Amino acid sequence: MNNSHYYKSIFQMQYVRRWQEYSPRHQDNAASHSFRCAAIAVLISIIEQRLLMKAISPAELIGKALLHDLNETVTGSIKYVTKKEKTLIAHIQRLESEVNQQLVSHLSKSLQYSFTQYIVQAEDASYTGGLVRDIDSFDAMLFCKRESELQQGGYFTARYEELRTQLLSSSYDSIRWLLHAMEQDQGVAQFLDYILNLDMIERWGGSFNLIPDNDATHSFRVAAIALFHAHLEKEKYKIEDINLYSLLGKSIMHDVVEGVSGDVASPIKHSSVDVKEAFAQFEAQVARDMVNELPSFMIEDMMDFLVYAKDDTYEGLLVDIADKIDALIKSNLEIRNNPHYASKYEQQLTHIQHRYENPSVIFFLAYILHDLTFDHVMR
């Protein structure tokens, strides 16, 4: 098995461009899009469970939304009009299915069943598969709305209106509810804006970066890494008591607060115990304020995901691990172009080796990390 291929794919997602033929003011890519779809899926899961009392699997829905476009690292971003061309539909669907199955085949046998659900069956005929398709359209609508506000008229305005009309007729009550709430509830509208604009929060400021990064692409990778580690521990190492819904919610939402606070460099935030505690209290309060603006039935789950993203639960620990592993891989990819990252890499590796004894971390260090060099990931 070649589990490093999964990591390679999630890092390559940010190089799959979206909308570029229409020259948007905001650049978009498959990683940012997948983060937003997963974040919207978190909200939809809460609406389905808490408001509509539907017995869905939230982890299944969110996992599908997170990984539904992973095949685009092979196929590229195929335009909507091309996907709907009658003479091409069957061929494109067959190609995407083959690529999805190939992606899953690289994983350890113990992981293939679960990730078949998330990748191969992401947009199948099931209830969650249909929701993923509408969530994908919902994110496209949000992106087009932002673009249309910057340049009135033209393609993005027309596409926004088309998608909005389409979603108003969605067969899913939760999709229609969220659309109406976005237009009538300031708290929901503001939160969707935080999700949408997280791609403008750049990371690793002050360093020369060959590989650009922002909070949206980072959050996508953290969630994808956390999901991999959780299933590895559940399926291979029989650590059964992992709440995948809480894990996905925490990992997807763990940096949304930076839409308000910004991405403060770690050396500053951790320069002393007092400074670290002050930043932690500030970010927790910002997160509480964001969540308290949401409808009351969302507050309990969203408090867990935003305020307690890295708490002392096992799910919080896995989010922290995924966050550190993402930074470790980022440093490893930058080393050959910026020697400054060598010290960052050593610090991250030492921290991970000394702090975490989880079986998935040991597996990652032993079988995956050595493959995640610039030449391997970026070729």
Kinemage of the C-alpha trace (Angstrom):
@kinemage 1
@onewidth
@group {chain A} dominant
@subgroup {mainchain}
@vectorlist {calphas} color= white
{ca met a 1} P 0.000 0.000 0.000
{ca asn a 2} L 1.055 3.594 -0.602
{ca asn a 3} L -0.740 5.724 1.990
{ca ser a 4} L 1.509 8.672 1.171
{ca his a 5} L -0.438 8.985 -2.100
{ca tyr a 6} L -3.423 10.219 -0.056
{ca tyr a 7} L -1.303 12.936 1.551
{ca lys a 8} L 0.159 13.827 -1.828
{ca ser a 9} L -3.345 14.230 -3.251
{ca ile a 10} L -4.634 16.485 -0.474
{ca phe a 11} L -1.597 18.773 -0.852
{ca gln a 12} L -2.052 18.905 -4.631
{ca met a 13} L -5.701 19.971 -4.341
{ca gln a 14} L -4.776 23.639 -4.038
{ca tyr a 15} L -3.230 23.519 -7.524
{ca val a 16} L -6.533 22.543 -9.146
{ca arg a 17} L -7.864 25.964 -10.138
{ca arg a 18} L -11.528 26.840 -10.327
{ca trp a 19} L -13.314 29.573 -12.314
{ca gln a 20} L -10.042 30.804 -13.823
{ca glu a 21} L -11.472 31.167 -17.335
{ca tyr a 22} L -13.806 33.867 -15.945
{ca ser a 23} L -11.020 35.896 -14.270
{ca pro a 24} L -12.521 36.098 -10.756
{ca arg a 25} L -11.209 38.766 -8.373
{ca his a 26} L -10.763 36.030 -5.748
{ca gln a 27} L -8.741 33.039 -6.875
{ca asp a 28} L -10.251 29.663 -6.038
{ca asn a 29} L -9.023 26.081 -5.976
{ca ala a 30} L -10.293 22.606 -5.163
{ca ala a 31} L -8.840 22.612 -1.621
{ca ser a 32} L -10.552 25.886 -0.622
{ca his a 33} L -13.773 24.744 -2.281
{ca ser a 34} L -13.670 21.388 -0.476
{ca phe a 35} L -13.084 23.120 2.861
{ca arg a 36} L -16.108 25.334 2.290
{ca cys a 37} L -18.253 22.379 1.203
{ca ala a 38} L -17.257 20.509 4.367
{ca ala a 39} L -18.020 23.563 6.530
{ca ile a 40} L -21.427 23.960 4.880
{ca ala a 41} L -21.975 20.216 5.410
{ca val a 42} L -21.363 20.736 9.141
{ca leu a 43} L -24.156 23.330 9.217
{ca ile a 44} L -26.428 21.132 7.110
{ca ser a 45} L -25.776 18.193 9.452
{ca ile a 46} L -26.889 20.260 12.429
{ca ile a 47} L -30.008 21.447 10.593
{ca glu a 48} L -30.860 17.889 9.543
{ca gln a 49} L -30.397 16.477 13.059
{ca arg a 50} L -31.396 19.281 15.409
{ca leu a 51} L -34.070 21.131 13.473
{ca leu a 52} L -35.552 18.579 11.057
{ca met a 53} L -34.955 15.546 13.304
{ca lys a 54} L -33.577 13.459 10.438
{ca ala a 55} L -31.598 10.328 11.316
{ca ile a 56} L -28.604 10.918 9.044
{ca ser a 57} L -24.943 10.023 9.524
{ca pro a 58} L -23.289 13.441 9.912
{ca ala a 59} L -19.768 12.024 9.644
{ca glu a 60} L -20.676 10.341 6.360
{ca leu a 61} L -22.094 13.566 4.933
{ca ile a 62} L -19.193 15.750 6.067
{ca gly a 63} L -16.562 13.212 4.976
{ca lys a 64} L -18.153 12.990 1.529
{ca ala a 65} L -18.300 16.794 1.202
{ca leu a 66} L -14.665 17.030 2.285
{ca leu a 67} L -13.270 14.486 -0.201
{ca his a 68} L -15.797 14.539 -3.052
{ca asp a 69} L -13.446 16.372 -5.433
{ca leu a 70} L -10.224 14.525 -4.596
{ca asn a 71} L -10.262 12.954 -8.066
{ca glu a 72} L -9.609 16.403 -9.571
{ca thr a 73} L -5.912 16.008 -8.761
{ca val a 74} L -5.998 13.584 -11.714
{ca thr a 75} L -8.920 14.748 -13.879
{ca gly a 76} L -8.516 18.477 -13.342
{ca ser a 77} L -11.493 20.752 -12.755
{ca ile a 78} L -13.931 19.797 -15.523
{ca lys a 79} L -16.315 22.635 -16.364
{ca tyr a 80} L -19.971 22.220 -15.386
{ca val a 81} L -21.153 22.642 -18.979
{ca thr a 82} L -18.786 19.888 -20.089
{ca lys a 83} L -19.959 17.520 -17.365
{ca lys a 84} L -23.556 18.025 -18.512
{ca glu a 85} L -22.856 17.470 -22.224
{ca lys a 86} L -25.012 14.475 -23.214
{ca thr a 87} L -22.316 12.822 -25.316
{ca leu a 88} L -19.761 13.099 -22.490
{ca ile a 89} L -21.708 12.410 -19.267
{ca ala a 90} L -21.181 8.648 -19.234
{ca his a 91} L -17.503 8.921 -20.165
{ca ile a 92} L -16.746 11.553 -17.515
{ca gln a 93} L -18.615 9.628 -14.830
{ca arg a 94} L -16.743 6.443 -15.710
{ca leu a 95} L -13.397 8.264 -15.676
{ca glu a 96} L -14.096 9.912 -12.304
{ca ser a 97} L -15.217 6.570 -10.849
{ca glu a 98} L -12.036 4.865 -12.050
{ca val a 99} L -9.865 7.635 -10.601
{ca asn a 100} L -11.748 7.493 -7.288
{ca gln a 101} L -11.288 3.737 -7.052
{ca gln a 102} L -7.603 4.122 -7.852
{ca leu a 103} L -7.203 6.718 -5.084
{ca val a 104} L -8.795 4.351 -2.582
{ca ser a 105} L -6.688 1.400 -3.798
{ca his a 106} L -3.519 3.125 -2.585
{ca leu a 107} L -4.766 3.073 1.020
{ca ser a 108} L -4.188 0.287 3.526
{ca lys a 109} L -6.736 -2.512 3.194
{ca ser a 110} L -8.201 -1.629 6.581
{ca leu a 111} L -9.057 1.880 5.353
{ca gln a 112} L -10.470 1.101 1.942
{ca tyr a 113} L -14.055 0.395 3.004
{ca ser a 114} L -14.472 3.697 4.866
{ca phe a 115} L -12.784 5.839 2.234
{ca thr a 116} L -14.753 4.179 -0.567
{ca gln a 117} L -17.778 5.723 1.138
{ca tyr a 118} L -16.159 9.173 1.252
{ca ile a 119} L -14.527 9.186 -2.193
{ca val a 120} L -16.080 6.654 -4.590
{ca gln a 121} L -19.622 7.061 -3.224
{ca ala a 122} L -19.373 10.787 -2.423
{ca glu a 123} L -22.072 11.826 -4.892
{ca asp a 124} L -23.991 8.569 -5.206
{ca ala a 125} L -27.776 8.108 -5.235
{ca ser a 126} L -28.034 8.028 -1.436
{ca tyr a 127} L -29.594 10.780 0.710
{ca thr a 128} L -26.149 12.082 1.697
{ca gly a 129} L -24.865 11.820 -1.868
{ca gly a 130} L -27.672 14.086 -3.069
{ca leu a 131} L -26.974 16.521 -0.242
{ca val a 132} L -23.315 16.698 -1.276
{ca arg a 133} L -24.339 17.694 -4.804
{ca asp a 134} L -26.529 20.501 -3.470
{ca ile a 135} L -23.836 21.580 -0.987
{ca asp a 136} L -21.406 21.790 -3.905
{ca ser a 137} L -23.877 24.066 -5.707
{ca phe a 138} L -24.430 26.087 -2.513
{ca asp a 139} L -20.719 26.832 -2.282
{ca ala a 140} L -20.602 27.775 -5.975
{ca met a 141} L -23.491 30.162 -5.307
{ca leu a 142} L -21.632 31.763 -2.373
{ca phe a 143} L -18.507 32.218 -4.476
{ca cys a 144} L -20.451 33.739 -7.372
{ca lys a 145} L -22.327 36.030 -4.972
{ca arg a 146} L -19.038 37.384 -3.607
{ca glu a 147} L -17.723 37.941 -7.129
{ca ser a 148} L -20.948 39.588 -8.315
{ca glu a 149} L -20.730 42.086 -5.446
{ca leu a 150} L -17.289 43.133 -6.714
{ca gln a 151} L -18.199 43.328 -10.393
{ca gln a 152} L -21.883 43.863 -11.097
{ca gly a 153} L -23.346 42.146 -14.122
{ca gly a 154} L -21.546 39.610 -16.255
{ca tyr a 155} L -20.989 35.915 -15.755
{ca phe a 156} L -20.834 35.699 -11.955
{ca thr a 157} L -24.028 37.688 -11.419
{ca ala a 158} L -25.925 35.510 -13.893
{ca arg a 159} L -24.468 32.321 -12.426
{ca tyr a 160} L -25.316 33.404 -8.855
{ca glu a 161} L -28.928 34.037 -9.807
{ca glu a 162} L -29.121 30.713 -11.653
{ca leu a 163} L -27.707 28.756 -8.701
{ca arg a 164} L -29.902 30.575 -6.181
{ca thr a 165} L -33.012 29.727 -8.213
{ca gln a 166} L -31.873 26.125 -8.479
{ca leu a 167} L -31.311 25.816 -4.721
{ca leu a 168} L -34.645 27.411 -3.863
{ca ser a 169} L -36.165 24.351 -5.524
{ca ser a 170} L -33.884 21.854 -3.781
{ca ser a 171} L -35.558 18.639 -2.687
{ca tyr a 172} L -33.735 18.982 0.649
{ca asp a 173} L -35.435 21.044 3.353
{ca ser a 174} L -32.087 21.741 5.032
{ca ile a 175} L -30.622 23.320 1.877
{ca arg a 176} L -33.630 25.586 1.401
{ca trp a 177} L -33.606 26.473 5.122
{ca leu a 178} L -29.938 27.498 5.015
{ca leu a 179} L -30.477 29.590 1.892
{ca his a 180} L -33.403 31.449 3.457
{ca ala a 181} L -31.435 31.886 6.704
{ca met a 182} L -28.478 33.311 4.779
{ca glu a 183} L -30.790 35.984 3.370
{ca gln a 184} L -32.792 36.697 6.522
{ca asp a 185} L -30.577 35.921 9.540
{ca gln a 186} L -27.557 38.196 10.016
{ca gly a 187} L -25.770 35.662 12.241
{ca val a 188} L -25.977 32.889 9.638
{ca ala a 189} L -25.004 35.280 6.829
{ca gln a 190} L -21.992 36.520 8.792
{ca phe a 191} L -20.844 33.001 9.622
{ca leu a 192} L -21.051 31.939 5.976
{ca asp a 193} L -18.966 35.015 5.141
{ca tyr a 194} L -16.317 33.910 7.668
{ca ile a 195} L -16.172 30.514 5.953
{ca leu a 196} L -16.093 32.027 2.472
{ca asn a 197} L -13.389 34.568 3.288
{ca leu a 198} L -11.041 32.242 5.139
{ca asp a 199} L -9.113 31.869 1.886
{ca met a 200} L -7.920 35.470 2.350
{ca ile a 201} L -6.108 34.718 5.627
{ca glu a 202} L -2.568 33.923 4.499
{ca arg a 203} L -0.331 31.669 6.577
{ca trp a 204} L 3.438 31.641 7.174
{ca gly a 205} L 3.762 35.411 6.886
{ca gly a 206} L 7.294 36.773 7.055
{ca ser a 207} L 8.820 33.756 5.299
{ca phe a 208} L 9.612 33.210 1.631
{ca asn a 209} L 7.137 30.566 0.525
{ca leu a 210} L 7.351 28.645 -2.720
{ca ile a 211} L 4.039 26.970 -1.813
{ca pro a 212} L 1.280 29.490 -0.972
{ca asp a 213} L -1.012 28.680 1.917
{ca asn a 214} L -4.089 30.127 3.546
{ca asp a 215} L -6.497 29.133 6.298
{ca ala a 216} L -8.999 27.523 3.922
{ca thr a 217} L -6.500 25.204 2.204
{ca his a 218} L -4.883 24.464 5.577
{ca ser a 219} L -8.223 23.611 7.200
{ca phe a 220} L -9.057 21.264 4.323
{ca arg a 221} L -5.779 19.396 4.820
{ca val a 222} L -6.112 19.265 8.618
{ca ala a 223} L -9.599 17.749 8.328
{ca ala a 224} L -8.456 15.234 5.685
{ca ile a 225} L -5.429 14.248 7.794
{ca ala a 226} L -7.516 13.973 10.979
{ca leu a 227} L -10.035 11.752 9.188
{ca phe a 228} L -7.244 9.481 7.934
{ca his a 229} L -5.707 9.160 11.405
{ca ala a 230} L -9.065 8.531 13.061
{ca his a 231} L -9.933 5.686 10.706
{ca leu a 232} L -6.428 4.267 10.968
{ca glu a 233} L -6.811 4.097 14.731
{ca lys a 234} L -10.366 2.730 14.537
{ca glu a 235} L -9.838 0.140 11.799
{ca lys a 236} L -6.215 -0.920 12.189
{ca tyr a 237} L -5.564 -0.341 15.887
{ca lys a 238} L -9.116 -0.962 17.193
{ca ile a 239} L -9.486 2.306 19.087
{ca glu a 240} L -13.236 2.358 18.694
{ca asp a 241} L -14.316 5.279 20.860
{ca ile a 242} L -13.666 8.107 18.382
{ca asn a 243} L -16.552 10.431 17.548
{ca leu a 244} L -16.013 11.120 13.839
{ca tyr a 245} L -18.680 13.836 13.745
{ca ser a 246} L -17.023 15.791 16.547
{ca leu a 247} L -13.583 15.201 15.017
{ca leu a 248} L -14.621 16.497 11.595
{ca gly a 249} L -16.462 19.472 13.046
{ca lys a 250} L -13.494 20.453 15.194
{ca ser a 251} L -10.892 19.990 12.448
{ca ile a 252} L -12.885 21.877 9.814
{ca met a 253} L -13.767 24.773 12.130
{ca his a 254} L -10.572 24.982 14.193
{ca asp a 255} L -9.250 28.126 12.457
{ca val a 256} L -12.511 29.890 11.522
{ca val a 257} L -11.889 32.299 14.408
{ca glu a 258} L -8.915 33.638 12.434
{ca gly a 259} L -11.423 35.203 10.074
{ca val a 260} L -11.679 37.798 12.859
{ca ser a 261} L -8.365 37.532 14.720
{ca gly a 262} L -6.065 36.879 11.747
{ca asp a 263} L -3.233 34.343 11.657
{ca val a 264} L -0.793 35.425 14.367
{ca ala a 265} L 2.629 33.802 14.010
{ca ser a 266} L 3.283 30.997 16.525
{ca pro a 267} L 6.539 32.537 17.883
{ca ile a 268} L 4.486 35.567 18.933
{ca lys a 269} L 1.507 33.647 20.322
{ca his a 270} L 3.784 31.285 22.267
{ca ser a 271} L 6.470 33.750 23.292
{ca ser a 272} L 5.563 33.322 26.975
{ca val a 273} L 3.029 31.517 29.109
{ca asp a 274} L 1.166 34.772 29.772
{ca val a 275} L 1.034 35.752 26.107
{ca lys a 276} L -0.080 32.251 25.091
{ca glu a 277} L -2.883 32.301 27.664
{ca ala a 278} L -3.968 35.815 26.653
{ca phe a 279} L -4.251 34.809 22.987
{ca ala a 280} L -6.104 31.632 23.915
{ca gln a 281} L -8.643 33.590 25.959
{ca phe a 282} L -9.062 36.185 23.210
{ca glu a 283} L -9.636 33.579 20.481
{ca ala a 284} L -12.029 31.591 22.681
{ca gln a 285} L -14.097 34.707 23.341
{ca val a 286} L -14.145 35.619 19.641
{ca ala a 287} L -15.311 32.069 18.877
{ca arg a 288} L -18.064 32.287 21.511
{ca asp a 289} L -19.244 35.578 20.074
{ca met a 290} L -19.369 34.074 16.572
{ca val a 291} L -21.320 31.030 17.717
{ca asn a 292} L -23.764 33.005 19.875
{ca glu a 293} L -24.913 34.876 16.765
{ca leu a 294} L -26.136 31.602 15.236
{ca pro a 295} L -29.648 30.131 15.743
{ca ser a 296} L -30.048 28.549 19.168
{ca phe a 297} L -30.294 24.950 17.918
{ca met a 298} L -26.799 25.255 16.394
{ca ile a 299} L -25.019 26.623 19.427
{ca glu a 300} L -24.200 23.421 21.346
{ca asp a 301} L -22.490 21.674 18.430
{ca met a 302} L -20.759 24.785 17.121
{ca met a 303} L -19.370 25.655 20.564
{ca asp a 304} L -17.724 22.227 20.586
{ca phe a 305} L -16.308 22.748 17.103
{ca leu a 306} L -15.026 26.330 17.456
{ca val a 307} L -14.370 27.040 21.128
{ca tyr a 308} L -13.167 23.562 22.088
{ca ala a 309} L -11.546 22.470 18.822
{ca lys a 310} L -8.345 21.335 20.554
{ca asp a 311} L -9.697 20.375 23.952
{ca asp a 312} L -8.528 17.408 26.022
{ca thr a 313} L -10.875 14.933 24.335
{ca tyr a 314} L -9.373 12.310 22.044
{ca glu a 315} L -10.960 14.121 19.100
{ca gly a 316} L -9.325 17.391 20.193
{ca leu a 317} L -5.987 15.594 20.430
{ca leu a 318} L -6.340 14.231 16.890
{ca val a 319} L -7.098 17.736 15.591
{ca asp a 320} L -3.964 19.045 17.298
{ca ile a 321} L -1.939 16.184 15.802
{ca ala a 322} L -3.294 16.839 12.292
{ca asp a 323} L -2.518 20.561 12.669
{ca lys a 324} L 1.093 19.798 13.665
{ca ile a 325} L 1.538 17.200 10.920
{ca asp a 326} L 0.320 19.681 8.314
{ca ala a 327} L 2.930 22.187 9.518
{ca leu a 328} L 5.598 19.452 9.471
{ca ile a 329} L 4.817 18.517 5.856
{ca lys a 330} L 4.658 22.177 4.808
{ca ser a 331} L 8.134 22.745 6.301
{ca asn a 332} L 9.465 19.612 4.604
{ca leu a 333} L 8.212 20.805 1.220
{ca glu a 334} L 9.817 24.239 1.627
{ca ile a 335} L 13.261 23.155 2.875
{ca arg a 336} L 15.030 22.893 -0.463
{ca asn a 337} L 13.912 26.398 -1.468
{ca asn a 338} L 14.291 28.132 1.890
{ca pro a 339} L 16.823 26.763 4.429
{ca his a 340} L 14.985 28.767 7.095
{ca tyr a 341} L 12.379 26.008 7.099
{ca ala a 342} L 14.949 23.402 8.176
{ca ser a 343} L 14.773 24.634 11.759
{ca lys a 344} L 10.959 24.761 11.598
{ca tyr a 345} L 10.925 21.180 10.349
{ca glu a 346} L 13.229 19.984 13.135
{ca gln a 347} L 11.165 21.797 15.780
{ca gln a 348} L 7.902 20.343 14.493
{ca leu a 349} L 9.336 16.829 14.177
{ca thr a 350} L 10.827 16.921 17.673
{ca his a 351} L 7.552 18.221 19.102
{ca ile a 352} L 5.549 15.448 17.425
{ca gln a 353} L 7.997 12.717 18.435
{ca his a 354} L 8.153 13.820 22.069
{ca arg a 355} L 4.491 14.679 22.652
{ca tyr a 356} L 2.355 12.145 20.814
{ca glu a 357} L 2.343 8.379 21.241
{ca asn a 358} L -0.799 7.665 19.257
{ca pro a 359} L -0.447 4.621 17.000
{ca ser a 360} L -1.436 6.671 13.958
{ca val a 361} L 1.407 9.125 14.623
{ca ile a 362} L 3.928 6.295 14.891
{ca phe a 363} L 2.515 4.821 11.660
{ca phe a 364} L 2.813 8.210 9.922
{ca leu a 365} L 6.419 8.753 11.025
{ca ala a 366} L 7.442 5.213 10.072
{ca tyr a 367} L 5.633 4.695 6.772
{ca ile a 368} L 4.519 8.013 5.287
{ca leu a 369} L 6.668 11.020 6.209
{ca his a 370} L 9.754 9.945 4.233
{ca asp a 371} L 7.736 10.100 1.000
{ca leu a 372} L 6.476 13.646 1.520
{ca thr a 373} L 9.340 15.554 -0.055
{ca phe a 374} L 8.975 18.339 -2.595
{ca asp a 375} L 10.035 16.091 -5.488
{ca his a 376} L 7.496 13.418 -4.536
{ca val a 377} L 4.497 15.622 -3.722
{ca met a 378} L 4.849 18.328 -6.370
{ca arg a 379} L 5.757 16.227 -9.408
